[in-house]
Amino acid sequence: MEVFSKSDIGLVRKDNQDSSAFSVISPSCVWAVVCDGMGGANGGKIASSNTVNYITEHINRTYNDSFTKEQIEKMMVDAVEGANTLVYNQSIDDVELTGMGTTCELVFIRNSDIHVVHVGDSRTYSIRGGKILQLTEDHSVVQEMFRRGELTEEEAMHHPNKNFITRAIGVKSEIHIDYIEAEFSYGDVILLCSDGLTNYVSPANIVKTVHENRGVLLIDTLVELAKSGGGADNITATVIY
């Protein structure tokens, strides 16, 4: 397996509050994390980078090749819950960081098993054979409206409150986490990304780009498409295949 990742400030923001990391543990075992921070002049970057650093340290310290699927799930959930406690306590201790938080996409793939821990409106996709499947569901006000049938998919995509999220790491003392399992097959491409990508690049264009590019060229092209589409937010894309 290979992993490629890129983060870009975009065309409008003055700083990049996205953070990401990944590791190839073995040819058949990799993990990656993408976080999109929010809050204050520096709070978003602190929340996202500290979350990524905490998760990285926790996995490096905890993971063992003998782990069962259940142990992998526990490791991932513990990592994200621990990061939530860290960021929340920092926001309480420093008034300048009050209200900071971050989304989190944490993906761990071993052999044919995909494990995803998800908080917020960053996303994880699986692209297979010309089709794209969103493995996660946005934790956002607009997603709730869409689920209730109050908005069409097109209306949801362009709604002015699209980025109002209902869950984030560090905002409350406890965090409700989505855990998802999926199957990985040879030829699949897994994409983790912040909404700076998905707000400006359609699923159809993501699929087209994935099939036409590989490696560094793939993530470079995805980022450039988001910038050409507006680029009003930070953009982070990580691909695994």
Sequence and secondary structure as in RCSB ss.txt:
>XXXX:A:sequence
MEVFSKSDIGLVRKDNQDSSAFSVISPSCVWAVVCDGMGGANGGKIASSNTVNYITEHINRTYNDSFTKEQIEKM
MVDAVEGANTLVYNQSIDDVELTGMGTTCELVFIRNSDIHVVHVGDSRTYSIRGGKILQLTEDHSVVQEMFRRGE
LTEEEAMHHPNKNFITRAIGVKSEIHIDYIEAEFSYGDVILLCSDGLTNYVSPANIVKTVHENRGVLLIDTLVEL
AKSGGGADNITATVIY
>XXXX:A:secstr
  EEEEEE  SS SS  EEEEEEEEETTEEEEEEEEEESTTTHHHHHHHHHHHHHHHHHHHH  TT  HHHHHHH
HHHHHHHHHHHHHHHHHH GGGTT EE EEEEEEETTEEEEEEESS EEEEEETTEEEE S   BHHHHHHHTTS
S HHHHHT TTTT BS  BTSSSS   EEEEEE  TT EEEEE HHHHTTS HHHHHHHHHH  HHHHHHHHHHH
HHHTT  S EEEEEE 
